[in-house]
Amino acid sequence: MNNNKTAFVMVGVVGLSLLLAGCGGLLGPRPADAVAIAPGDPAVVTSVDPRLLGAEVIEGEYIDDRLLVGYKDNDQGRAALQRVLALVGDRILDSVDLGDIVIVCIDLKNTLDVPEALGLVMLLVAGKLDALPADPGPEKGSGVPVPVKPASRPKPVEGIVFAEPDYVVPPPEPIPERGGELDTTSLEPKVYDPNADLRPFQWALDAVNAAAAWTQATGNGVIVAVMDTGIDSTHPDLVGKVIRRYNCRTYAEVDPTINFDTDNHGTHCAGIIAAKNDGKGVVGLAYNVQLFDVRIFDPSWIGTINYAHGVKWAVDNGAKVLSNSWGGAAYSQVIKAAVDYALANGVIHVNSAGNDRYDIWRRPASIPGVIAVAASNPHNKAADFTTPGSWVSVAAPGVLVLSSVRSQTIQAGTGLPLYYDYYDGTSMACPYVSALAAMILEKHPTATPYQVKKLLEQTAKDIEAAGFDNKTGYGLIQADKALAAALPANNGAALRVHVVTASSYNLWGNWWPVTHMDITLRRGGRDVVAGQTDLEGRVNLGFPTGDYPGVYNPGEGLGYFPILEPGTYEVLVGGDDCRLFAYRTANRVTGRATVILTPGGVHTVDVQVNTALQVTLTWSGGGADTDVDLAVYEPGVGWTYAWAPGLWGSWTPDQSGSSGTETYTLYAPGEGPYGGHYDDAVYGLAVVFWGGTPATVTVTVRQNTVVENYTFTLTTPGWYYAYTAGPPVSRWPGWWNNYAGPWVF
């Protein structure tokens, strides 16, 4: 299996500052460029490059030659899948059923790579496989064209919820133990003596008050699934603890009594949770739990669809807690669907926050409903490596954590087996919280994911700033207090967000959703969760009923943003305004809405986005005979000018001579003869030099408050486009990436 690292444009929401900031230097004013350009064929227009389109939405490393597609489990979805398969695939390699959504892994045709296949599917779903119609426009003075109302938009292919690469996430690696915090010399030779009592060296258990907690619960009767590198079931502290085992590569159960760990990580996490309390070796916080060993690394990452299989197997077979000490930055709809499946079935999903040291949205840790765990040190402070974030829930010990390792690991310098070792990392913090979640479920068997998460947060101890802080969330978990406290009310709320275009309603009579838009929910000035719309333009991976036409019931199922506290939220929407079609973008469009979530409610909110566009042509240095025009291609109308206006924007009067100015302004929703501009379409831009004394022109494009200026000299009559159409070339110098556009909502 070959892996491929591709260049990408990061689309995942990374906080309001980035959400509203646009795309950095690409979007600022351009330096003057006075290079003359030659005219080209105005009838030739650019077409969408599916490979470039697909590459834009890829966020990281992926597996070659395969594409993951999620479709609705109904006749419409199955028919849509067949169209996708005929377009890009040779065969279906794999599938996993997550209720409303079925995810398939498609083996791509030999002629296609992943970016191109992804782009083709996106265009197919949107009904946008065709390029802009060619129309060079009339000759000057030939009269005003008769406007034609736009034809009905191409019919989208409904039933496909998402398409994405099979992302690769590197296996977790614990941070090397740095020492200096504890005196570990007294452990030798005890670390390779399975009969030694190492409990006195487990500072982490004291930090969370384990002894007091064990008088209340020990995890008896609860199953925790360790989603990791496998577990060594032959280790003296773990013999008999793994009751079932699943290989996510082969989709088969494996003998639970063997050593199934590939590199120690899974065994270390398992010991933190469930090592036996027998006076020998280490002790797990929830030492009476039973374990499922779900191997998702062997030793390398095996793909996101494999993880979805592992989650489904664990949930369907009775696991109540999923312990995940791994993560990455890429936003994966497949992983999000798997997490939603677990939460909808009442299963707690715990995740390490990451070891990045700086604030970044980590997945699955930042997925709504997940309990994200930061790392603390023996001095009850945040570990210096722990990933801070507004989405962090609680902290747990993650520095110099002593736990079990594979039996065949050899002690350096002795040649003897090493049974225990110190590791650092949020990977070690996560299983402490998984263990405590299991202890809570022993005491409160019907507790929901929302209740468990709230109980952990309400009983945590502040170890950094008072209240919530980005480094440790609500603080260091306290096992005894969590078990002694009353279970919070089951009053969590859920939210579905539909991102729609404001112009679509006025023109077509219905909301038209927007794809691949980033969504952030802000509460009390803090960005608490983030997500992304799918190919249908809505955040609709809800379970069990979903959020689909003809199926949606606001009283059932979980929304895309589940496990939320009731209260008032600001919904922030941002996205690339050429996202789906790879046409020219000026900046990110944004939208906002406020929603009040009531206890136990499932709410839906529509957030409108809309493009504001104004293009101005100015020229100087010409003569009385100079005749220059701005041209704007309106969908369904053709090329329009100040002397031949169209339907979707207004023009200032036509001008000619030694200097002049012409401006085109797109109608806002509700304005103009047809209630606003044509939605979901490309507006081609060009400058036409009909003849006369050469002049210097400046084209100013204002889109959603971002201003761009292009200055060049016209010496030869002809059309000068804002994009490259291929030989012969005639374009504005510096026009970013040579795309047509801009594209508007």
Rosetta blueprint (number, residue, H / E / L):
1 M L
2 N L
3 N E
4 N E
5 K L
6 T L
7 A L
8 F L
9 V L
10 M L
11 V L
12 G L
13 V L
14 V L
15 G L
16 L H
17 S H
18 L H
19 L H
20 L L
21 A L
22 G L
23 C L
24 G H
25 G H
26 L H
27 L H
28 G L
29 P L
30 R L
31 P L
32 A L
33 D L
34 A L
35 V L
36 A L
37 I L
38 A L
39 P L
40 G L
41 D L
42 P L
43 A L
44 V L
45 V L
46 T L
47 S L
48 V L
49 D L
50 P H
51 R H
52 L H
53 L H
54 G H
55 A H
56 E H
57 V H
58 I L
59 E L
60 G L
61 E L
62 Y E
63 I E
64 D E
65 D E
66 R E
67 L E
68 L E
69 V E
70 G E
71 Y E
72 K E
73 D L
74 N L
75 D H
76 Q H
77 G H
78 R H
79 A H
80 A H
81 L H
82 Q H
83 R H
84 V H
85 L H
86 A H
87 L H
88 V H
89 G E
90 D E
91 R E
92 I E
93 L E
94 D E
95 S E
96 V E
97 D E
98 L E
99 G L
100 D L
101 I E
102 V E
103 I E
104 V E
105 C E
106 I E
107 D E
108 L E
109 K L
110 N L
111 T L
112 L L
113 D L
114 V H
115 P H
116 E H
117 A H
118 L H
119 G H
120 L H
121 V H
122 M H
123 L H
124 L H
125 V H
126 A H
127 G L
128 K L
129 L L
130 D L
131 A L
132 L L
133 P L
134 A L
135 D L
136 P L
137 G L
138 P L
139 E L
140 K L
141 G L
142 S L
143 G L
144 V L
145 P L
146 V L
147 P L
148 V L
149 K L
150 P L
151 A L
152 S L
153 R L
154 P L
155 K L
156 P L
157 V L
158 E L
159 G L
160 I E
161 V E
162 F E
163 A E
164 E E
165 P E
166 D E
167 Y E
168 V L
169 V L
170 P L
171 P L
172 P L
173 E L
174 P L
175 I E
176 P L
177 E L
178 R L
179 G L
180 G L
181 E L
182 L L
183 D L
184 T L
185 T H
186 S H
187 L H
188 E L
189 P L
190 K H
191 V H
192 Y H
193 D L
194 P L
195 N L
196 A L
197 D E
198 L L
199 R H
200 P H
201 F H
202 Q L
203 W H
204 A H
205 L H
206 D H
207 A H
208 V L
209 N L
210 A H
211 A H
212 A H
213 A H
214 W L
215 T L
216 Q L
217 A L
218 T L
219 G L
220 N L
221 G L
222 V L
223 I E
224 V E
225 A E
226 V E
227 M E
228 D E
229 T L
230 G L
231 I L
232 D E
233 S L
234 T L
235 H L
236 P L
237 D L
238 L L
239 V L
240 G L
241 K L
242 V E
243 I E
244 R E
245 R E
246 Y E
247 N E
248 C L
249 R L
250 T L
251 Y L
252 A E
253 E E
254 V L
255 D L
256 P L
257 T L
258 I L
259 N E
260 F L
261 D L
262 T L
263 D L
264 N L
265 H H
266 G H
267 T H
268 H H
269 C H
270 A H
271 G H
272 I H
273 I H
274 A H
275 A L
276 K L
277 N L
278 D L
279 G L
280 K L
281 G E
282 V L
283 V L
284 G L
285 L L
286 A L
287 Y L
288 N L
289 V L
290 Q E
291 L E
292 F E
293 D E
294 V E
295 R E
296 I L
297 F E
298 D L
299 P L
300 S L
301 W E
302 I L
303 G L
304 T H
305 I H
306 N H
307 Y H
308 A H
309 H H
310 G H
311 V H
312 K H
313 W H
314 A H
315 V H
316 D H
317 N L
318 G L
319 A L
320 K L
321 V E
322 L E
323 S E
324 N E
325 S L
326 W L
327 G L
328 G E
329 A L
330 A L
331 Y L
332 S L
333 Q H
334 V H
335 I H
336 K H
337 A H
338 A H
339 V H
340 D H
341 Y H
342 A H
343 L H
344 A H
345 N L
346 G L
347 V L
348 I E
349 H E
350 V E
351 N E
352 S E
353 A L
354 G L
355 N L
356 D L
357 R L
358 Y L
359 D L
360 I L
361 W L
362 R L
363 R E
364 P L
365 A L
366 S L
367 I L
368 P L
369 G L
370 V L
371 I E
372 A E
373 V E
374 A E
375 A E
376 S E
377 N L
378 P L
379 H L
380 N L
381 K L
382 A E
383 A L
384 D L
385 F L
386 T L
387 T L
388 P L
389 G L
390 S L
391 W L
392 V L
393 S L
394 V E
395 A E
396 A E
397 P E
398 G L
399 V L
400 L L
401 V E
402 L E
403 S E
404 S E
405 V L
406 R L
407 S L
408 Q L
409 T L
410 I E
411 Q L
412 A L
413 G L
414 T L
415 G L
416 L L
417 P E
418 L L
419 Y L
420 Y E
421 D E
422 Y E
423 Y E
424 D E
425 G L
426 T H
427 S H
428 M H
429 A H
430 C H
431 P H
432 Y H
433 V H
434 S H
435 A H
436 L H
437 A H
438 A H
439 M H
440 I H
441 L H
442 E H
443 K H
444 H L
445 P L
446 T L
447 A L
448 T L
449 P H
450 Y H
451 Q H
452 V H
453 K H
454 K H
455 L H
456 L H
457 E H
458 Q H
459 T L
460 A L
461 K E
462 D L
463 I L
464 E L
465 A L
466 A L
467 G L
468 F L
469 D E
470 N L
471 K L
472 T L
473 G E
474 Y L
475 G L
476 L E
477 I L
478 Q L
479 A H
480 D H
481 K H
482 A H
483 L H
484 A H
485 A L
486 A L
487 L L
488 P L
489 A L
490 N L
491 N L
492 G L
493 A E
494 A E
495 L E
496 R E
497 V E
498 H E
499 V E
500 V E
501 T E
502 A H
503 S H
504 S H
505 Y H
506 N H
507 L H
508 W H
509 G L
510 N L
511 W L
512 W L
513 P E
514 V L
515 T L
516 H L
517 M L
518 D E
519 I E
520 T E
521 L E
522 R E
523 R E
524 G L
525 G L
526 R E
527 D E
528 V E
529 V E
530 A E
531 G E
532 Q E
533 T L
534 D L
535 L L
536 E L
537 G L
538 R E
539 V L
540 N L
541 L L
542 G L
543 F E
544 P L
545 T L
546 G L
547 D L
548 Y L
549 P L
550 G L
551 V L
552 Y L
553 N L
554 P L
555 G L
556 E L
557 G L
558 L E
559 G L
560 Y L
561 F E
562 P E
563 I E
564 L E
565 E L
566 P L
567 G E
568 T E
569 Y E
570 E E
571 V E
572 L E
573 V E
574 G E
575 G E
576 D E
577 D L
578 C L
579 R L
580 L L
581 F L
582 A L
583 Y L
584 R L
585 T L
586 A L
587 N L
588 R E
589 V E
590 T E
591 G E
592 R E
593 A E
594 T E
595 V E
596 I E
597 L E
598 T L
599 P L
600 G L
601 G L
602 V E
603 H E
604 T E
605 V E
606 D E
607 V E
608 Q E
609 V E
610 N L
611 T L
612 A L
613 L E
614 Q E
615 V E
616 T E
617 L E
618 T E
619 W E
620 S E
621 G L
622 G L
623 G L
624 A L
625 D L
626 T L
627 D E
628 V E
629 D E
630 L E
631 A E
632 V E
633 Y E
634 E E
635 P L
636 G L
637 V L
638 G E
639 W E
640 T E
641 Y E
642 A L
643 W L
644 A E
645 P L
646 G L
647 L L
648 W L
649 G E
650 S E
651 W E
652 T L
653 P L
654 D L
655 Q L
656 S L
657 G L
658 S L
659 S L
660 G E
661 T E
662 E E
663 T E
664 Y E
665 T E
666 L E
667 Y L
668 A L
669 P L
670 G L
671 E L
672 G L
673 P L
674 Y L
675 G L
676 G L
677 H L
678 Y L
679 D L
680 D L
681 A E
682 V E
683 Y L
684 G E
685 L E
686 A E
687 V E
688 V E
689 F E
690 W E
691 G E
692 G L
693 T L
694 P L
695 A E
696 T E
697 V E
698 T E
699 V E
700 T E
701 V E
702 R E
703 Q E
704 N L
705 T L
706 V E
707 V E
708 E E
709 N E
710 Y E
711 T E
712 F E
713 T E
714 L E
715 T L
716 T L
717 P L
718 G E
719 W E
720 Y E
721 Y E
722 A L
723 Y L
724 T L
725 A L
726 G L
727 P L
728 P L
729 V L
730 S L
731 R E
732 W L
733 P L
734 G L
735 W L
736 W H
737 N H
738 N H
739 Y L
740 A L
741 G L
742 P L
743 W E
744 V E
745 F L
